[in-house]
């Protein structure tokens, strides 16, 4: 067989549609996929704990790092690198590999629109993400206390910058569109699918570094609510509950126009692993309750 024939054969095989997942009711989904739901809650909880720790480290006036680094720009870059590294670690962690590491209701909702997440899985994922975000900030606040509550940190609450509401909303919308575009492109093109977490983390680093004059970047409704609830600061919360999902949905529609629905293979950010996938059935992920995976 010629090299061209082999290449064509490999291309065709990679384009074969994944088997349709079985439809599960609420209880079946909960019984079969509760580990993934807990992993999503833990993933965003850990992300929020890390965000508060780094926020206190770089911005709390009593922190030795804050005292040693006077430049706001340098501290902002360090915050971006720290959170990008945290996101990358979560995506490549054993739990992230199994749950897909959405850790963001906007990501889950977008994949629901693309037909890659079942209804009840989406409901439980989003609920778990909100619970994880609230719990993560609450727990780290118990440990760090004043360092997180200080006005310089304020539980990492997301509020509009000096420019006001419109620039904050537009910035969130644009950043969310760009982030989802990166996720969809790299996770669905085989040459790059192993780099999805890396490029997502790089994007997060850039956003956190450059967006501060307009807003404290969120791109994640659960992350914003977790901070707002613990800080009891609600100003502009609607921005972060609306701009991110709408921006990611726009990215999904653009991707469908360019590549078609068949180009969206699965909704994990890291798929080349031996963990089960409840979305496309890899490694026994379609097992029903009571059946071995």
C-alpha positions as CSV (number, residue, x, y, z in Angstrom):
1,X,0.0,0.0,0.0
2,X,1.4,3.4,-0.9
3,X,2.1,6.1,1.6
4,X,-0.7,8.2,0.1
5,X,-3.2,5.4,0.6
6,X,-2.1,5.0,4.2
7,X,-2.5,8.7,4.8
8,X,-6.0,8.7,3.3
9,X,-6.9,5.6,5.3
10,X,-5.8,7.3,8.5
11,X,-7.7,10.4,7.7
12,X,-10.8,8.5,7.0
13,X,-10.6,6.5,10.2
14,X,-10.1,9.6,12.3
15,X,-13.2,11.1,10.7
16,X,-15.4,8.1,11.7
17,X,-18.2,9.4,13.9
18,X,-18.1,8.4,17.6
19,X,-20.8,6.1,18.8
20,X,-23.8,7.9,20.2
21,X,-23.9,7.8,24.0
22,X,-26.9,6.2,25.7
23,X,-29.5,8.6,27.0
24,X,-29.5,8.7,30.8
25,X,-32.1,10.1,33.1
26,X,-31.2,12.1,36.2
27,X,-30.6,9.3,38.6
28,X,-28.7,7.2,36.0
29,X,-26.4,10.1,35.2
30,X,-25.7,10.7,38.8
31,X,-25.0,7.1,39.6
32,X,-22.8,6.5,36.6
33,X,-20.9,9.8,36.4
34,X,-20.7,11.1,40.0
35,X,-16.9,10.7,40.1
36,X,-16.6,13.2,37.1
37,X,-18.9,15.6,38.8
38,X,-16.9,15.6,42.0
39,X,-13.7,16.0,40.0
40,X,-15.1,19.1,38.3
41,X,-16.1,20.6,41.7
42,X,-12.6,19.8,43.1
43,X,-10.9,21.2,40.0
44,X,-12.5,24.6,40.2
45,X,-12.2,24.6,44.0
46,X,-8.4,24.0,43.7
47,X,-8.2,26.7,41.1
48,X,-9.9,29.2,43.4
49,X,-7.7,28.3,46.3
50,X,-4.6,28.8,44.2
51,X,-6.0,32.1,42.9
52,X,-6.6,33.4,46.4
53,X,-3.2,32.2,47.6
54,X,-1.4,33.9,44.7
55,X,-3.5,37.0,45.0
56,X,-2.6,37.4,48.7
57,X,1.1,36.6,47.9
58,X,1.3,39.3,45.3
59,X,-1.1,42.0,46.5
60,X,-1.6,41.7,50.3
61,X,0.4,44.6,51.8
62,X,1.9,42.4,54.5
63,X,3.2,39.8,52.1
64,X,7.0,39.8,51.7
65,X,6.6,39.2,48.0
66,X,4.4,42.3,47.7
67,X,6.9,44.3,49.7
68,X,9.8,43.1,47.5
69,X,8.2,43.7,44.2
70,X,7.0,47.2,43.8
71,X,6.0,47.1,40.2
72,X,2.3,46.4,39.6
73,X,3.1,45.2,36.1
74,X,5.6,42.6,37.3
75,X,3.2,41.4,39.9
76,X,0.4,41.2,37.3
77,X,2.7,39.1,35.0
78,X,3.6,36.8,37.9
79,X,-0.1,36.4,38.7
80,X,-0.8,35.5,35.1
81,X,2.0,32.9,35.0
82,X,0.9,31.5,38.3
83,X,-2.7,31.0,37.2
84,X,-1.7,29.7,33.8
85,X,0.5,27.1,35.4
86,X,-2.4,26.2,37.8
87,X,-4.8,25.7,34.9
88,X,-2.2,23.6,33.0
89,X,-1.7,21.4,36.1
90,X,-5.4,20.8,36.5
91,X,-5.9,19.9,32.8
92,X,-3.0,17.4,33.0
93,X,-3.9,16.0,36.4
94,X,-5.5,12.5,36.7
95,X,-8.8,14.1,37.6
96,X,-8.6,16.7,34.8
97,X,-7.9,13.9,32.3
98,X,-11.0,12.0,33.4
99,X,-13.5,14.8,33.8
100,X,-12.3,16.8,30.8
101,X,-11.2,19.8,33.1
102,X,-14.0,22.1,31.9
103,X,-14.0,23.8,35.4
104,X,-16.2,26.5,33.8
105,X,-19.9,26.6,33.2
106,X,-19.4,28.5,29.9
107,X,-17.2,25.7,28.5
108,X,-19.7,23.1,29.5
109,X,-22.7,25.1,28.2
110,X,-20.9,25.6,24.9
111,X,-20.2,21.9,24.5
112,X,-23.8,21.2,25.3
113,X,-24.7,23.5,22.4
114,X,-22.3,21.5,20.2
115,X,-24.0,18.3,21.1
116,X,-21.0,16.8,22.9
117,X,-22.4,16.9,26.5
118,X,-25.6,15.2,27.5
119,X,-28.3,17.2,29.3
120,X,-28.0,15.8,32.8
121,X,-24.2,15.7,32.6
122,X,-24.2,19.4,31.8
123,X,-26.6,20.2,34.7
124,X,-24.5,18.3,37.2
125,X,-21.2,19.7,35.8
126,X,-22.4,23.3,36.1
127,X,-23.8,22.7,39.6
128,X,-20.5,21.1,40.7
129,X,-18.5,24.0,39.2
130,X,-20.5,26.6,41.1
131,X,-20.3,24.6,44.4
132,X,-16.5,24.1,43.9
133,X,-15.9,27.8,43.3
134,X,-17.8,28.9,46.4
135,X,-16.3,26.2,48.6
136,X,-12.8,26.9,47.4
137,X,-12.8,30.6,48.3
138,X,-14.6,29.9,51.6
139,X,-12.0,27.3,52.7
140,X,-9.0,29.3,51.8
141,X,-10.5,32.4,53.5
142,X,-10.7,30.3,56.7
143,X,-7.0,29.6,56.4
144,X,-5.6,33.0,55.2
145,X,-8.2,35.2,56.9
146,X,-7.2,38.9,56.7
147,X,-4.8,38.3,53.8
148,X,-7.7,37.3,51.5
149,X,-10.2,39.8,52.9
150,X,-7.9,42.8,52.7
151,X,-9.1,45.4,50.2
152,X,-6.1,44.9,48.0
153,X,-7.1,41.2,47.5
154,X,-10.9,41.2,48.2
155,X,-11.3,37.5,47.7
156,X,-10.2,38.0,44.0
157,X,-13.7,39.5,43.3
158,X,-14.3,40.4,39.7
159,X,-15.5,44.0,39.2
160,X,-15.3,46.5,36.3
161,X,-12.2,48.6,36.1
162,X,-12.0,52.4,35.9
163,X,-13.3,52.4,32.4
164,X,-16.7,51.3,33.5
165,X,-19.2,48.6,32.6
166,X,-19.1,48.6,28.8
167,X,-15.3,48.1,28.4
168,X,-15.4,45.4,31.1
169,X,-18.3,43.5,29.3
170,X,-16.6,43.9,25.9
171,X,-13.3,42.8,27.2
172,X,-14.8,39.7,28.9
173,X,-16.8,38.9,25.8
174,X,-13.7,39.2,23.5
175,X,-11.5,37.2,25.8
176,X,-14.1,34.4,26.2
177,X,-14.5,34.2,22.4
178,X,-10.7,34.0,22.0
179,X,-10.3,31.4,24.7
180,X,-13.0,29.0,23.3
181,X,-11.6,29.4,19.8
182,X,-8.3,28.2,21.1
183,X,-9.9,25.3,22.9
184,X,-11.9,24.2,19.9
185,X,-9.1,24.5,17.4
186,X,-6.3,22.8,19.4
187,X,-8.5,20.0,20.9
188,X,-10.0,19.0,17.5
189,X,-6.9,19.0,15.3
190,X,-4.9,15.8,15.9
191,X,-1.4,17.4,15.5
192,X,-2.1,19.8,18.4
193,X,-4.6,18.1,20.6
194,X,-2.0,17.2,23.2
195,X,-1.2,21.0,23.5
196,X,-4.7,22.2,24.3
197,X,-4.0,22.7,28.0
198,X,-0.7,24.5,27.2
199,X,-2.2,27.0,24.8
200,X,-5.3,27.5,27.0
201,X,-2.9,28.3,29.9
202,X,-0.9,30.7,27.8
203,X,-4.0,32.5,26.8
204,X,-5.1,32.8,30.4
205,X,-1.7,34.2,31.3
206,X,-1.9,36.8,28.6
207,X,-5.4,37.8,29.6
208,X,-4.7,38.2,33.3
209,X,-1.6,40.3,32.4
210,X,-3.2,42.8,30.0
211,X,-6.8,43.0,31.0
212,X,-6.5,44.6,34.5
213,X,-7.1,48.2,33.3
214,X,-10.6,47.2,32.2
215,X,-11.6,44.3,34.5
216,X,-10.2,41.6,36.7
217,X,-10.5,38.8,34.1
218,X,-12.9,36.0,34.9
219,X,-14.1,34.2,31.8
220,X,-15.9,32.0,34.3
221,X,-19.4,32.7,35.9
222,X,-18.8,30.2,38.7
223,X,-15.4,31.7,39.5
224,X,-17.0,35.2,39.7
225,X,-19.9,34.1,41.8
226,X,-17.6,32.2,44.2
227,X,-15.6,35.4,44.9
228,X,-18.7,37.7,45.0
229,X,-20.6,35.4,47.5
230,X,-17.7,35.2,49.9
231,X,-16.8,38.9,49.6
232,X,-20.5,40.1,49.5
233,X,-19.6,42.3,46.6
234,X,-22.1,42.1,43.8
235,X,-21.2,45.2,41.6
236,X,-21.1,44.3,38.0
237,X,-21.6,40.5,38.6
238,X,-24.0,40.4,35.6
239,X,-21.1,41.2,33.3
240,X,-19.3,38.0,34.3
241,X,-22.4,35.9,34.2
242,X,-23.3,36.9,30.7
243,X,-20.2,38.0,28.7
244,X,-18.3,34.7,29.1
245,X,-21.0,32.2,27.9
246,X,-22.1,34.5,25.1
247,X,-18.5,34.9,23.9
248,X,-17.8,31.2,24.0
249,X,-21.1,30.4,22.1
250,X,-20.0,32.9,19.4
251,X,-16.7,31.1,19.1
252,X,-18.5,27.8,18.7
253,X,-20.8,29.2,16.0
254,X,-17.8,30.5,14.1
255,X,-16.0,27.1,14.4
256,X,-19.0,25.3,13.1
257,X,-19.2,27.7,10.1
258,X,-15.5,27.1,9.3
259,X,-15.2,23.3,10.0
260,X,-18.6,21.8,10.5
261,X,-20.1,19.9,13.4
262,X,-18.3,16.7,12.4
263,X,-15.0,18.4,13.3
264,X,-15.9,18.6,17.0
265,X,-14.7,15.3,18.3
266,X,-14.9,15.4,22.1
267,X,-15.1,17.9,24.8
268,X,-12.1,16.9,26.9
269,X,-9.2,19.3,27.1
270,X,-6.9,16.3,27.4
271,X,-8.1,13.2,25.7
272,X,-5.1,11.1,24.8
273,X,-5.0,9.2,28.1
274,X,-6.3,6.0,29.7
275,X,-9.1,7.6,31.7
276,X,-12.7,6.8,30.8
277,X,-14.6,9.4,28.8
278,X,-18.3,9.9,29.6
279,X,-18.7,12.0,26.5
280,X,-17.4,9.9,23.6
281,X,-17.2,6.5,25.3
282,X,-13.4,6.1,25.3
283,X,-12.1,3.5,27.8
284,X,-15.6,2.3,28.7
285,X,-17.1,5.7,29.4
286,X,-20.5,4.8,28.2
287,X,-21.2,2.1,30.9
288,X,-24.6,2.3,32.6
289,X,-25.0,2.1,36.3
290,X,-24.3,-1.4,37.5
291,X,-22.2,-2.3,34.5
292,X,-18.4,-2.4,34.5
293,X,-16.6,0.5,32.8
